[in-house]
Amino acid sequence: MEAKEKEITLKIDGREVKSKEETTILEAAKEVGIDIPTLCYCHALSPFGACRLCSVEMTDKRGRKRIVTSCNYPVEEGLIVDTKSEKVMKTRKMLLELLLARCPKVNKIQDLARAYDIRQPRLWIGDEEEDCILCGLCARVCEELVGVSAINFANRGVMREVTAPYHALSDDCIACGACARVC
């Protein structure tokens, strides 16, 4: 006999939402048609929170408010979630400006920036041709679904990149193309 999953009741944008325990805020919102933008989320992979665009403002049972990434924050009984508060919108706009400065020609970034009324980043654009938004989908699909970990992140800050270990062709790579397909 299987144990029945516990049902959680929370509020998202003023709407009462019922969801199963261990569901993330992002999944609960999607179940009721509330759109939260994301770039690094994929239902087939574990949540990562790299792009941070899915940030929402949540208020816990004690009344504490904070910004969390909805793709990896589990629902809790009595949680109050605001997906479009002033703080959330400011956070998303700044993230999109940073992404637009990093990858100015990526269509998905341009579309999201326009949706948030961003035409031009106020920041310096390092490489006009850069198209890696550092979402981590390629490295995660390689590790989690293919099972080889042939690529991953290297360096920190503005030097961060996705590469094979030691910037050399990895013997672990099986040339399946999953990384390119998910990109």
Disulfide bonds with the S-S distance in Angstrom:
none
